[in-house]
Amino acid sequence: MQVSGYVLLDNIVNVNEIPLTSLRVIRGQSLLRLANDPINFGYSLYVSHTFRLRELQLTSLHGEILSRFLVY
């Protein structure tokens, strides 16, 4: 599976794992931009406000994964 834009996972409560095992490519042709982000990065994968999420299964995702942790 491919996504042409971005993947947003937000307000996830009481879910231990999210299996996105068939996701191979996130193209990022349009990026998620956050209004309160001082650096104004664009994100192709954004995970925020999770409670009890322990595992994000991206076993088929190819390419470089950079992570940035923000605390607001």
N, C-alpha and C positions, 0 to 999 in steps of 0.2 A: 504494500500500500504506500502511496505517496500523498503528501500534502503540499499544495502549491504555495500557501501562505504561511500561517503560523498555527501552533497548537497552544491553547490556553487551558490550564487546569487550575481552577480557583474555587475556594470555599468547599473543599472536600472534607467531609466529616465522617468519622468512624468507618473508614475504608482502609484496610491494611495494605493492599497492593492494587496496582492498576496494570494489567497486562496489555501493553501495546506491542506485543511480540511480532506482529506482522508489519509494523511501521518501519519502512526502510529508508525513506528520504523525506526531509522537511526542506523544501526548496527556499522558503523565505522570500518569495517574490513580493509579498507585502508583509511588513513586520509590525508587531505590536509595539506601540509607543505609549509610554506612561507619562501622564501629565506631571506627576510629582518626582520624576527621575531627574536628578540634577545633571547627570551626564547625557541624558536623552538618548540612550542606546535604543536600538530596535531589537526586539527579541523574536526568534523563530520558535522557541519553546520556552514557555513561562509557567512556572509552578508556584502558586502562592496560597497562603491561608489554608494549610492542610492541618488536620488534627488526626493523629494516629496513622497517617500514611507512612509506611515503613519501606515500601519498595515500589519503584517505578520501573517496570520491566520493558526495556528498550533493546532487547537482544539482537534484533535485526537492523538496528539503526547504524548506518555507515557514515563515516566522515569524522570530523573533529567536533568534540563536545567541549565547550567552554562553560564553566559555571561561575556565577557571580552571586554572592549572597548579599541581600539588602535587608536592612532592619529599619523600619519606619516607626 
